[in-house]
């Protein structure tokens, strides 16, 4: 061997230390240890010295021939075991000397003592080895990266990086410093397009579809060192281009379905070559990067699909809004045109001074009625457009519903031919709701029922507790019911069967009930009439009020007793 390889020239001190330590270990086992244990020398000193020199030279040549050997690892282990064996050797020598000095011994006693010492050494070997290795690491190898800790940390970070720029920042911006290398590059192949990171990175004089390196990484090779390859000129040219870009090692990112790209590792900061242990560690890292890149690309594809779906959805919503606006315009034109015509004709008829008081009174009554109709239309539209989130407060349903019914009976809009019956169980839970809005729902439902029962009938309002979490309010009338073809459309905006109506009453009711996380259903009774089923949670899970209070404590609820019902009749 005429000269040392570049690897040995850069690590000459480590190479010499490894060779000397291994030589010392050979001397320990071949010369010193037998002389202490057996009380005689198995070989002569010069023979031992020759073996030590031969082992040192052999190790020196082996490292020169195989520069990828991990000399740091070998030196670490040899130092650890040398110190460990030195401790055991010294301890055995001291104990053996004490045994010889203070006791009478023979060969059997010596053998028994040696056996007990071996058992004690076997029990203490692993704990002492870990302790000494940690001490050696801190003393001599504290500047080396802790691959195990780094991999555990990096694996978790890149697994959580679904957003591709975050993944790139983690790999290229932060990881090289922790691994003590000059840099990291990433080439991602997505279908027929390729992306290089860092973004200013440029290499490759051929199309990637025709790349010899890509084909080999895709088919059979996991990695390549960026060194000239004599047997493959095309591959050698590509590897040299990557080497000029500042990288020393290339890994292929073979995904589950297709080839995803390459991971490029820069040279070590200290100038040493990558060892076989480094290659294995980085191979594990490349596998994790492959999974992370696949996840990021899938997330990117889903994000694009989501944006496209969002655009389609926005267009559909805009089309629906325009359709609703057109429908609302047509309804408003119809609803406003007739009242305005009546108001105008009535005003024209009132213009002459010869109209009698009775005629004026009648025409003014027409005008007031039509203005009220217009106000109702506008109020319904504003109620739908300006719906406010509920303000949840404690509600005593028994008191609240009785007050509502009492006020409705004294109202001028109440049909006195219709009786209202209210049924409560003996015990009712406390409800958290905005009863001003719930009252609007009840008012709309009662008014609708009375409107269809011109000749009279009965409305029954019953309340019961369903379980520990919900309450049910059931309004049942004895009216004609709802036609089957109209039953499915009652909650549709602007649908109405009334001569005067906009069709927003029930949609507003459903909007209010849903804001309370409840449900409202209309059911045709078999013997005639309609039942409105309203179910509300006792304690809504979400309070939409901005400055909401804390959630109320659980309420003790007694079970409903049917035989204890009380009712109020008209």
FENQUIHU-V930386 format. One record per pair of residues at least 12 apart in sequence whose ideal C-beta (glycine too) atoms are under 10 Angstrom apart, sorted by the first residue. I is the first residue (numbers start at 1). GAP is how many residues later the second one is. Records with the same first field share a line. If there is no record, write none. Layout:
# FENQUIHU-V930386
I=GAP / GAP
This chain:
# FENQUIHU-V930386
1=59 / 60 / 63 / 64
3=61
4=56 / 59 / 60
5=58 / 59 / 60 / 61 / 62 / 268
6=61 / 265 / 266 / 267
7=56 / 57 / 59 / 60 / 61 / 62 / 64 / 264 / 265 / 266 / 268
8=52 / 53 / 55 / 56 / 57 / 59 / 63
9=55
10=57 / 258 / 260 / 261 / 262 / 263
11=52 / 56 / 60 / 61 / 64 / 259 / 260 / 261 / 262
12=48
13=58 / 62
14=49 / 57 / 58 / 60 / 61 / 258
15=44 / 45 / 47 / 48 / 49 / 54 / 56 / 59 / 60
16=40 / 43 / 44
17=54 / 57 / 58 / 61 / 62 / 123
18=38 / 41 / 42 / 44 / 45 / 51 / 53 / 54 / 56 / 57 / 58 / 59 / 60 / 61
19=33 / 34 / 36 / 37 / 38 / 39 / 40 / 41 / 42 / 43 / 44 / 59
20=32 / 35 / 36 / 39 / 40 / 58
21=35 / 38 / 53 / 54 / 56 / 57 / 58 / 60 / 61
22=30 / 33 / 34 / 36 / 37 / 38 / 52 / 53 / 56 / 60
23=25 / 26 / 28 / 29 / 30 / 31 / 32 / 33 / 34 / 35 / 36
24=28 / 31 / 32 / 54 / 58 / 61 / 62
25=27 / 30 / 53 / 56 / 57 / 60
26=22 / 25 / 26 / 27 / 28 / 29 / 30
27=18 / 21 / 22 / 24 / 25 / 28
28=20 / 24 / 54 / 57 / 58 / 61
29=19 / 22 / 56
30=12 / 13 / 17 / 18 / 21 / 22 / 25
31=12 / 13 / 14 / 16 / 17 / 18 / 20 / 21
32=16 / 57 / 61
33=52 / 55 / 56 / 59 / 60
34=14
36=53 / 54 / 56 / 57 / 60 / 61
37=52 / 55 / 56 / 59 / 73 / 77 / 80
38=72 / 76
39=57 / 61 / 68 / 71
59=12 / 15 / 19
66=209 / 210
67=205 / 206 / 207 / 208
68=157 / 205 / 206 / 207 / 208 / 209 / 210 / 211
69=204 / 206 / 207 / 208
70=204 / 205 / 206 / 207 / 208 / 209 / 210
71=201 / 202 / 204
72=68 / 69 / 72 / 200 / 203 / 205 / 206
73=68 / 71 / 202 / 203 / 204 / 205
74=201
75=61 / 65 / 66
76=57 / 60 / 61 / 64 / 65 / 68
77=52 / 56 / 59
78=58
79=53 / 54 / 56 / 57 / 58 / 60 / 61 / 62
80=48 / 49 / 50 / 51 / 52 / 53 / 54 / 55 / 56 / 57
81=44 / 48 / 51 / 52
82=50 / 54
83=45 / 46 / 49 / 50 / 52 / 53
84=37 / 40 / 41 / 44 / 45 / 47 / 48 / 49
85=36 / 40
86=46
87=34 / 37 / 41 / 45
88=29 / 30 / 32 / 33 / 36 / 37 / 40
91=26 / 29 / 30 / 33
92=21 / 22 / 25 / 26 / 29
95=18 / 21 / 22 / 25
96=14 / 17 / 18 / 21
99=14
143=37 / 126 / 127
144=36 / 126
145=32 / 33 / 34 / 35 / 36 / 123 / 133 / 136
146=32
147=31 / 32 / 130 / 131 / 133 / 134 / 135 / 137 / 138
148=133
149=29
150=25 / 28 / 29 / 30 / 131 / 135
151=28 / 130 / 131 / 133 / 134 / 137
153=22 / 25
154=16 / 17 / 20 / 21 / 24 / 25 / 131 / 134 / 135 / 138
155=129 / 130 / 132 / 133 / 134 / 136 / 137
156=132
157=13 / 14 / 17 / 18 / 131 / 135
158=12 / 13 / 17 / 127 / 130 / 131 / 133 / 134 / 135 / 137 / 138
159=129 / 132 / 133 / 136
160=132 / 135
161=131 / 132 / 134 / 135 / 138
162=130 / 133 / 134 / 136 / 137 / 138 / 140 / 141
163=133 / 136 / 137 / 140
164=24 / 31 / 33 / 128 / 129 / 131 / 132 / 133 / 135 / 136 / 139
165=32 / 131
166=126 / 130
167=19 / 21 / 30 / 122 / 125 / 126 / 128 / 129 / 130 / 132
168=16 / 18 / 20 / 27 / 29 / 30 / 31 / 125 / 128
169=28
170=119 / 122
171=13 / 14 / 15 / 26 / 92 / 114 / 118 / 121 / 122
172=12 / 13 / 14 / 25 / 26 / 27 / 29 / 92
173=25
175=90 / 110 / 114
176=89 / 90 / 93
177=92
179=86 / 87 / 89 / 90 / 99 / 102 / 103 / 106
180=88 / 89 / 90
181=66 / 67 / 68 / 84 / 85 / 86 / 87 / 88 / 89 / 93 / 97 / 101
182=64 / 65 / 66 / 83 / 84 / 85 / 86 / 87 / 89
183=15 / 18 / 62 / 63 / 64 / 81 / 82 / 83 / 84
184=13 / 14 / 63 / 79 / 80 / 81 / 82 / 98 / 101 / 105
185=12 / 13 / 16 / 18 / 57 / 60 / 61 / 62 / 65 / 77 / 78 / 79 / 80 / 81
186=12 / 15 / 67 / 74 / 75 / 76 / 77 / 78 / 103 / 107
187=14 / 16 / 17 / 21 / 27 / 55 / 63 / 66 / 73 / 74 / 75 / 76 / 77
188=65 / 72 / 73 / 74 / 105 / 108 / 109
189=19 / 20 / 25 / 29 / 64 / 66 / 69 / 70 / 71 / 72 / 73 / 104 / 108
190=68 / 70 / 71 / 103 / 107 / 110 / 111
191=67 / 106
192=15 / 16 / 17
193=15
194=13 / 14 / 15 / 17 / 20 / 67 / 68
195=66
196=49 / 65 / 66 / 68
197=64 / 67
201=44 / 45 / 46 / 63
202=39 / 43
203=35 / 37 / 38 / 39 / 40 / 41 / 42 / 43 / 44 / 61
204=34 / 37 / 38 / 41
205=32 / 33 / 36
206=28 / 31 / 32 / 35
208=51 / 53 / 54
210=24
211=23 / 24 / 27 / 51
212=17 / 20 / 21 / 22 / 23 / 24 / 25 / 26 / 27
213=19 / 21 / 22 / 23 / 24 / 25 / 26 / 28 / 29 / 37 / 39 / 49
214=24 / 38 / 45 / 47 / 48
215=19 / 20 / 44
216=16 / 19 / 22 / 36
217=33 / 34 / 35 / 36 / 37 / 42 / 44 / 45
218=34 / 35 / 36 / 40 / 41
219=33 / 35 / 40
220=32
221=14 / 29 / 30 / 31
222=28 / 29 / 30 / 32 / 57 / 61 / 64 / 65
223=26 / 27 / 28 / 29 / 39 / 40 / 42 / 51 / 56 / 59 / 60 / 63
224=14 / 15 / 18 / 25 / 26 / 27 / 28 / 38
225=14 / 18 / 23 / 24 / 25 / 40 / 48 / 49 / 54
226=12 / 13 / 14 / 15 / 16 / 17 / 18 / 19 / 20 / 21 / 22 / 23 / 24 / 38 / 39 / 40 / 41
227=12 / 13 / 16 / 21 / 22 / 46
228=12 / 15
238=12
242=20 / 22
243=24
245=19 / 21
246=18 / 20 / 21
247=15 / 16 / 17 / 18 / 19 / 20
248=16 / 17 / 18 / 19 / 20 / 25 / 26
249=14 / 15 / 16 / 17 / 18 / 24 / 25 / 29 / 30 / 33 / 34 / 37
250=12 / 13 / 14 / 15 / 36
251=12 / 13 / 14 / 28 / 31 / 32 / 34 / 35 / 36 / 38 / 39
252=34 / 38
253=33 / 34 / 36 / 37 / 38 / 39 / 40 / 41
254=32 / 33 / 36
255=35 / 36 / 38 / 39 / 42
256=34 / 35 / 38
257=37
258=36
259=31
260=29 / 30 / 31 / 33 / 34 / 37
261=28 / 29 / 32 / 36
262=24
263=19 / 20 / 22 / 23 / 24 / 26 / 27 / 30
265=13 / 14 / 17 / 20 / 21
324=169 / 170
327=166 / 167 / 168 / 176
328=53 / 56 / 165 / 166 / 174 / 175 / 176
330=164
331=46 / 50 / 162 / 163 / 165 / 170 / 171 / 172 / 173
332=45 / 46 / 49 / 162 / 170
334=168
335=38 / 39 / 41 / 42 / 43 / 45 / 165 / 166 / 167
336=34 / 37 / 38 / 41 / 42
338=32 / 35 / 162
339=27 / 28 / 30 / 31 / 32 / 33 / 34 / 35 / 36 / 38 / 161
340=30 / 31 / 34
341=29
342=21 / 24 / 25 / 27 / 28 / 29 / 31
343=20 / 23 / 24 / 25 / 26 / 27 / 28 / 31
344=23 / 26
345=18 / 21 / 22
346=14 / 16 / 17 / 18 / 19 / 20 / 21 / 22 / 24
347=16 / 17 / 19 / 20
348=15
349=13 / 14 / 17
350=13 / 14 / 17
369=131
373=127 / 128 / 129
376=124 / 125 / 126 / 128 / 129
377=123 / 124 / 125 / 127
378=124
379=123 / 125
380=64 / 114 / 121 / 122 / 123 / 124 / 125 / 127 / 128
381=113 / 121 / 123 / 127
382=122
383=57 / 61 / 121 / 122 / 124 / 125 / 128 / 129
384=109 / 110 / 118 / 120 / 121 / 123 / 124 / 127
385=119
387=50 / 121 / 124 / 125 / 128
388=46 / 48 / 49 / 124 / 127 / 156 / 157
389=45 / 48 / 126 / 154 / 155 / 156 / 157 / 159
390=42 / 43 / 44 / 45 / 46 / 47 / 48 / 122 / 123 / 125 / 126 / 127 / 150 / 153 / 154 / 155
391=42 / 43 / 44 / 45 / 46 / 152 / 153 / 154 / 156 / 157
392=39 / 40 / 41 / 42 / 43 / 124 / 147 / 148 / 150 / 151 / 152 / 153 / 156 / 157 / 159 / 160
393=38 / 39 / 40 / 41 / 42 / 43 / 156
394=36 / 37 / 38 / 39 / 41 / 158 / 161
395=33 / 35 / 36 / 37 / 38 / 39 / 40 / 43 / 76 / 141 / 143
396=32 / 34 / 35 / 39
397=27 / 31 / 32 / 33 / 34 / 36 / 38 / 41 / 66 / 68 / 74 / 76 / 139
398=24 / 26 / 27 / 29 / 30 / 65 / 168
399=29 / 36
400=31 / 33 / 35 / 38 / 39 / 42
401=21 / 23 / 27 / 34 / 37 / 38 / 41 / 60 / 62 / 72 / 167
402=20 / 22 / 59 / 166
403=32 / 36
404=16 / 18 / 31 / 34 / 35 / 38 / 39 / 42 / 57
405=15 / 16 / 17 / 37 / 41 / 54 / 56 / 163 / 165
406=14 / 16 / 162
407=32 / 36
408=12 / 31 / 34 / 35 / 38 / 39 / 42 / 51
409=161
411=32 / 36
413=30 / 33 / 34 / 37 / 38
414=32 / 33 / 36 / 156
415=31 / 32 / 34 / 35 / 36 / 38 / 39 / 40 / 41 / 42 / 44
416=34 / 40 / 154
417=33 / 36 / 37 / 38 / 39 / 40
418=28 / 31 / 32 / 33 / 35 / 36 / 37 / 38 / 39 / 40 / 41 / 59 / 60 / 61 / 152
419=37 / 38 / 39 / 40 / 41 / 59 / 150 / 151
420=26 / 29 / 30 / 38 / 39 / 40 / 41 / 55 / 57 / 148 / 149 / 150
421=37 / 38 / 39 / 40 / 41 / 55 / 146 / 147 / 148 / 149
422=37 / 38 / 39 / 40 / 41 / 144 / 145 / 146 / 147 / 148
423=37 / 38 / 39 / 40 / 41 / 51 / 142 / 143 / 144 / 145
424=37 / 38 / 39 / 40 / 136 / 140 / 141 / 142 / 143 / 144
425=37 / 38 / 39 / 40 / 133 / 134 / 135 / 136 / 137 / 138 / 139 / 140 / 141
426=132 / 133 / 134 / 135 / 136 / 137 / 138 / 139 / 140
427=38 / 130 / 131 / 132 / 133 / 134 / 137
428=35 / 36 / 37 / 43 / 129 / 130 / 132
429=36 / 39 / 40 / 41 / 42 / 109 / 110 / 126 / 127 / 128 / 129 / 131
430=41 / 108 / 109 / 122 / 125 / 126 / 127
431=32 / 34 / 39 / 40 / 42 / 85 / 105 / 106 / 107 / 108 / 109 / 124
432=84 / 104 / 105 / 106 / 107 / 108 / 111 / 119 / 120 / 123
433=38 / 79 / 80 / 82 / 83 / 84 / 85 / 103 / 104 / 105 / 106 / 107
434=78 / 81 / 82 / 106 / 111
436=76
437=71 / 72 / 74 / 75 / 76 / 78 / 79
438=35 / 71 / 74 / 75 / 78 / 80 / 96 / 98
439=73
440=65 / 68 / 69 / 72
441=32 / 34 / 64 / 65 / 67 / 68 / 69 / 70 / 71 / 72 / 75 / 77 / 79 / 91 / 93
442=19 / 31 / 33 / 67 / 90 / 92
443=62 / 66
444=60 / 61 / 62 / 64 / 65 / 68 / 88
445=14 / 16 / 28 / 30 / 32 / 60 / 61 / 64 / 75 / 77 / 85 / 87 / 89
446=13 / 15 / 29 / 31 / 86
447=58
448=27 / 29 / 31 / 42 / 50 / 53 / 57 / 58 / 61 / 74 / 82 / 84
449=26 / 27 / 28 / 29 / 30 / 80 / 81 / 83
450=27 / 29
451=28 / 47 / 50
452=25 / 27 / 28 / 29 / 30 / 45 / 46 / 77 / 78
453=24 / 25 / 26 / 27 / 76
454=25
456=22
457=20 / 21 / 22 / 23 / 71 / 72
458=18 / 19 / 20 / 21 / 71 / 111 / 112
459=16 / 17 / 18 / 19 / 20 / 70 / 73 / 111
460=14 / 15 / 16 / 17 / 18 / 69 / 71 / 107
461=12 / 13 / 14 / 15 / 71 / 106 / 107
462=12 / 13 / 14 / 69 / 103 / 105
463=71 / 97 / 102
464=96 / 98 / 101
465=73 / 92 / 93 / 94 / 95
466=69 / 70 / 71 / 72 / 94
467=71 / 90
468=70 / 86 / 87 / 88 / 89 / 91
469=68 / 69 / 70 / 72 / 88
470=47 / 48 / 49 / 65 / 66 / 67 / 68 / 69
471=47 / 63 / 64 / 65 / 66 / 67 / 86
472=46 / 47 / 61 / 62 / 63 / 64
473=40 / 45 / 47 / 59 / 60 / 61 / 62 / 63
474=49 / 57 / 58 / 59 / 60 / 61
475=47 / 55 / 56 / 57 / 58 / 59
476=47 / 49 / 53 / 54 / 55 / 56 / 57
477=48 / 51 / 52 / 53 / 54 / 55
478=47 / 49 / 50 / 51 / 52
479=46 / 49 / 50 / 51
480=44 / 48 / 49 / 50
481=41 / 42 / 43 / 44 / 45 / 46 / 47 / 48 / 49 / 50
482=15 / 40 / 41 / 42 / 47 / 48
483=14 / 41
484=40
487=35 / 36 / 37 / 43
488=34
489=14 / 17
490=13 / 15 / 16 / 17 / 20 / 32 / 40
491=12 / 15 / 16 / 18 / 19 / 20 / 29 / 30 / 31
492=14 / 15
493=13 / 14 / 15
494=13
495=12
506=14 / 16 / 26
509=23 / 25
512=22
513=21 / 22 / 23
515=25 / 27 / 29
516=18 / 19 / 20 / 21 / 24 / 28
517=18 / 19 / 20 / 22 / 23 / 24 / 25 / 26 / 27
518=16 / 17 / 18 / 19 / 22
519=14 / 15 / 16 / 17 / 18
520=12 / 13 / 14 / 15 / 16
521=12 / 13 / 14
538=14 / 16 / 17 / 19
539=12 / 13 / 14 / 15 / 16
